Amino acid sequence: MNTAVIAQRESRSSILPMAIIGLLFFIFGFVTWLNGALIPFLQTICELSAFQAMLVTSAFYIAYTVMAMPMAAIIERTGYKVGMALGLALVAVGALIFIPAAYSRMFGIFLLAQFVVGSGLTILQTASNPYVVRLGSAETAAVRICVMGLLNKGAGIVAPLVFAAMVMSGISGVSDAELALLDTAAKDVKLDELAGQLVTPYIGMAVLGLVLAIAMMFAPLPDIEDEVVEGQEDAAVTLMGLKKFPQLVLGSVALFFYVGVEVIAGDAIGLLGKQAGLDTAVASVLTSYTMVFMVLGYIYGTIAIPRFISQQTALLISAVLGIVFTFAVMSGSLESTAMSAATLAHFGLPEIPNAVYFVALLGFANAMCWPAIWPLALEGLGKFTSKGAALLIMGISGGAILPPLYGHFADTGDGQAAYILAIPAYLFILFYAVKGHKMRSWK
């Protein structure tokens, strides 16, 4: 009876911290999934190839590799709350850098802005994910991360739509075919007009980031100390020391592949839409389709785990669905049929080829990867948890490496066939779900 009362009190005490962290997940979900709208947009205004356009994700996600350990050190020194406030302030600084980038249309400045924003999100991710894992029991950790994922991907649905409303509103004649008909002077005027639309939204983002950074300093977030597991009392917490945890190292690799295919599904869907002949305005909102299916996947996770399936079973299902949907993307059509056009029009949806919709369905397959991998990888780490979380965050660099590879193959061949890159990624995730997460030694 007393145990039940204590558990109930602990559950109630975690509601406010979960709400605050949930707001953070919404914020960095919004900022992250703006990339899906930015990529086709920047491809147009900076006149980029598919490979160059996907460098937008590289500059963003490489920050997770470069800055993960420094940010973990900051969190150890300042605590979670101050670290999160610093992360929000960095996001605001990155948003401000978008302003000179927009006025100059210099792609290099856009990439710098992306790196700074990614650095801010690195500290937010490094702090918030282990925080959520340890706000309750290990068995229900995936459910808590699913709730965070619903907010994160819900923001992913909203972000491209807000981008379209604020940036693309009132701008016409921005398809590649229409721009090609303009002379050089007229084309530059049109592209400058497009780029200028970025200024006001990013000023707003910078102001919001600074306000939230100040608010975070006063937020009632309790500090959670890393638990010391027996035998770890005198162990040095170093990056090299983490190699003795196979479930963590392999989990970081699994996250590397997962984030790579998640970004390809969420951010490159606009490039595939443009290959299919859709204009920039329609292509810029396609990320919302992927996010809708990711939200459905998270809802499935919150209902099914642990009532009907375990965290590792959910991960296995995700890997199998990823393989199936990837083959469907590669074999699907990039031309809309009369039947599909009529059906989509009936539901008020734009006419989009079925291969593009299969890319969106990858969002459902990807949804449970992040929530399942984190608790499986951090299990049993004890005082190594903070550094382990930083190693997992470094796995996010998959979003910096795999998408440009996709862009390269899309430039040199076929953007649809280039989805073959996702198959080995899902196969490794399948291995981790079946065996990798159980490994406690390398023998």
N, C-alpha and C positions, 0 to 999 in steps of 0.2 A: 504493500500500500504506500509506504513512504517513498519507495523507489519510483512508483508511478507518479506521485505528486512532484517529486524532484524533476522527473523527466518532462512533466507538463510545464513546470516553471521554466526549465531550460528552453523548451520550445517557444514559450511566450517571449522570453528574453532575447531570442534570436530574430524576432519579427522585424524590429526596427533596423538592426544592422543589415538584414537581408534586403529590406526596402531600399536602404541607402546604396548598397552594393548593386541592387537591381537597377537603380537609376544610372550608375556608372556603366553597367553592361549595355543599357539602352544607348548611352552617349557614344561609347566606342563602337557599338554596332552601327550607329548612324554614320559616324565618321569613316569607319572601315568600308561600309558598303556603298558609300558615295563613289568609291573607285569604279564600281561597275558602270556608273553614269559618266564619270570623268573620262574613262578610257576612249570610248567612241567620240566623245566631245573633243578631247585633246587631239585625237587622231585627225579630226577635221580642222581645228583651228591652227594646229602646228604642222599640219600636212605630213603625217607620220606613216611609216609602214606598220604592219601588225606587230612585228618584233619590237620596234621602237615604242609603240603604244603600250605594250605589256611591260616596258621598263617602269611604267607608273607603279605597278605592283611591286617590282623589284626594289625601287627606292623606298617604298613604304615598308615592306616586310624584311628587308635586309637590316633595318634598324633593330628588329627583334634579336638578331644574331649579334650585332655589334654592341648593343646597349644592354642586353639581358643581365650579364654579370655585374656591370657597373650599377645598374638599377637595383639589383638584389643587394649589393653592398650599401646603397643609399637606404633601402628599406630596413636593413639590419641596424643602421646607425640612427635613423629618424623614427622608425616605427611605421606601421601600415598607413595611418591617417595622414601624416605629413607627406609620406611618399606619394599617396594618391593625389594630394593637393598639388605637389610639384608636377605630377603627370598631367593634370588638367591645365596647369599654367603653360607647359610645353606645347600642348595641343593648341592653345590660344596663340602662341608665338608662331607655330607653323601655319595657322590660318592667316595670320597677318602677312606672311611671306607670299601667299597667293596673290596679294594685291599687286606688287610690282611684277609678278609673273604674268598676270592677266594683261597689264598695260603694255608690257614688252613683247608678249607672246613668245618668250624665250623658254624652250622646253627644259633647259638645265635648271632654271629657277623653279619651275614646277616640281622637278625632281627633288631639289633641296627642300622645298616646302613639305613634300611627301615624307622625306626622311625625318624631318623635325616632328611632324605629327606622329609618325610611327614610333619615334623615340618616347614621346609622351604616352602613347598607348602601351608601350612596353612596360613602363613602371606600373601602370594601372592593371595590366594583365598579370604581371608578376606578383602583385599584392593581392588582387581580388580572387583569383582562381583557387589558390591554397586556402584563402580565408573562407571561401564558401565550402570547400571540402571539409574543413575542420569545424564548421558551425553546427555539426550534428554527427550522427553515427556514420561509419564508413559504408554500411550497406545501403544507405539512402543518399549517398553523396551524388550519384548520377542524377537522381531526381531533382536535387537542389540545383545542380548545374543545368538541368533541363529547363527549370523555371527561369534561370538567368538567360539560357539560350533563347527562350521564347521572347524575352525582352530584346535581346541582341538581334535576333533575326526579324522580329517585328519592326525594329528600327530599320532593318535592311529592306523591308517592304516600303516603308515610308520614305527613306532617303532618296531613291531615284525619282519618286513621284514629286517630292518637294523640289528636287533639283530641276526636274522638267518644268514645274510650275514657275519657279523663280528665275531660271536661267534661259529656258527655251521659249517661255511665254512671249508671244508677239514677234518671234523671229520666224520668218518663212524663207523658203528657198535654200535649205542647208543640206540637201542631199549631195553626195559627191557628184552625181550626174549634173545637177543644177549648177553647182559651183564651177564645174568644168566648162560651162557655157559662157562664163563671165570673162571679161578681159582682166589683165593683171591688176590694174588700179581698182576696178569694181570689186574684184575678189578680195583684195586686201581690206577694202572698206567693210565688206560683209564679215570677214573674219575678225577684224578689230571690234566690230559691233557685237559679235558673238562673245569674244573674250571679255569685253567690258561688262557683260552680264554677270560675271563671277564676283565682281568686287563687293557689291552690297551683301550678298549671302555670307561671304567669308569674313567681312567686318562683323556681322552679327554673330558668327560662330566664335570669333575671337573674344568678343565682349562676354558672351555666355560662358566661355571657358574660364575667363578670369573671375567672373562672379561665382561660378561653382567652385573654383579653387579656394577662394576666400571662405565660402560657406563650408567646405570640407574641413577646414581647420577647426571649426566649431561643432562639427557633427558628432553625435554621441556614439562613436564606434569604439568598442573595447579592444584593447590589444590582446592578441592570442599568441601565446608563446609556443614554440615548437616543443613537442613532447620528446623527452629523452628516453629512448628504448634501452633496455638492459644491455650492457656491454658497450654502450656508446658514450659513457660518461667522459672519457678522456680522449675520444676520437676527434681528430682535426677535421673541421668541416671545409673541405677543399673540393674544387672541381674534379681533380684526379681521384679523390676519394669516392666519388659517385660511381666509378666504373665497377665497383663491387656489387652494384645493384642491377642485374641484367634486365629486370622488369622495367626499370627507369630508363636505361639507355635505349632499349628496344622500343619503349614507349615514346621516347623523343623521336626516334626514326619514324615510328608509325604516325606521329603528329606531323612530321616533315612531309610525308606523302599525303596525309589527309588534307593539310592546309593547301598544298599544291593543287590537288584536284578540286578542293572547295573553291579556290580562287578561280581556277579555270572555268568551273561551272557557273560561278556567280558573276565574274568580271568579264570573261571572254565571250559570254553568250551574246553580248552586244556586237562583237566583231563578227560572229557567225551570222547574226541577224543582218548585218550590213552586207556580208557575202551573199546572203539570200535576196538582196535588193531592197531591204527596208531602209528608210531614211534615218538620219541621225537622231531625230526627235523620238521615233519609235524605238530605235536600238538602245537609246539611253535609259529607257524604263524597263528593259527586259530583265535586268537583275531582280526586279520586284517579283517576277514570276518564279525565279529560283528560290527567293526568300519565302514566298508563300508555301512552297512545298517543304522547305526546311522547318517552318513553323508547324506545319502538320506533323512532321517527323518528331519534333519536340513534344507536341501534345501526345502523340502515341507513346513516347518515352515516359512522360509523367504518369500516364495511366498504367502502362504495362510493367514498369520497374518499381519495386521488385515483386509485385503481385503475381505476374504471369511468367516473366522471363528475368534472367539475371543480367547484370551489366555486360558480362562477356558474351552472352548470347545475343544481346542487342547489337554489339559490335560485329559479331559474325554475320548477322542478318544484313547489316549496313554494307559490309564488304561484298557480299553476294549480290545484293541489289545494285551496287555500284558497277559491278562487272556486267550485269544484265543490261542496265540502262546505257552504259557506254557503248556496247555493241549495237544497241538500238539507235543511238545517235549516229554512229558510223554508217548504218544501213538505211537510215531514214531519208525522207525526201526534203530537199530545200525549196521545193515548189509547192505552193498551196493548191489543193484540189478544189473543185467547185463545191464538193460536199463539205470539206472541212471549213471553207470560207463561209458557207451558209450556216453551219453549226456554230461557229465562233461568233458570227454576227448576231445570232439569236441570243447569245449570252452577253452581248455588248463588248466582245473582245476583238482586238485587231486581228487581221488575217495574217497568221504566222505559220510557217511550215512546221510539219510534225517533228523534224529533226531538232529544231530549236526547242520545242516543247519537251523532248526527251532530255535535253540539257537541263531544263528547269527541273525535271524529275530527279536528276542527280542530287538536287537539294534535299529531297526526302531521304535518299540513300546516305547522304553525308551527315544528316542531322545528329545521329547518335554517336558519331565517332568521337567528337570532342568530349561530351559528358562521360563516356565510358572509359576512354583512355586515361584521363586524369586520375580518377581514384585508383584504377588498376596499377598505374605507374608509381603513384606515391605511397602505395600500401607498404607499411613496415619501415619507412625511412626515418621516422623519429626526428632527431635533431638535424638530420640532413634535408628535412622537408623544404625549407626556404631555398637552399641551393638546388635541390632537385626540381623545384618549380621553375627556377631560372633555366635549368637545362631543358626542361620541356618547352619553355618559352622560346629558346633558341631553335627548337624544332619548327617554329613558325616560319623560319627562313625558307621552307618549302614554297611559300607564297612568293618568294623572291626569285626562285630558280626555275621551277617547273613552268609557270606561265610564259616567261620569255622563250623557253624551249618550244612551247606550243605556238607562240607567235612566229618563231623561226620556221617551223614546219608549215604553218599556215601561209607564210610568204612564199616559200619555195615549192609548195605543193597545194594541199587542199585543207582548209580549216576544219572541215568535217572529219576527214581521215586522221587529222592530227590528234584527235581525241584518243587514239591508240595509246598515248602517253599515260592515260589513266589506268590502264589494265595492270601493269606491274605495281602501281601504287596500291590498288585495291587488293592485289594478291598478298602484298606484305602486311596490310592491315588484317587480312584474313589469317595469316600466320600468327600475328600477335594475338588475335582473338582466340585461336585454337591452342597455341602453345606458349608464345612469347611472354605473356603476362604472368604465367605460372613459374617461370624460371627464376631461381634464387641463387644459381651459380652458373658459371660458363662451361662447366664440365658436363 
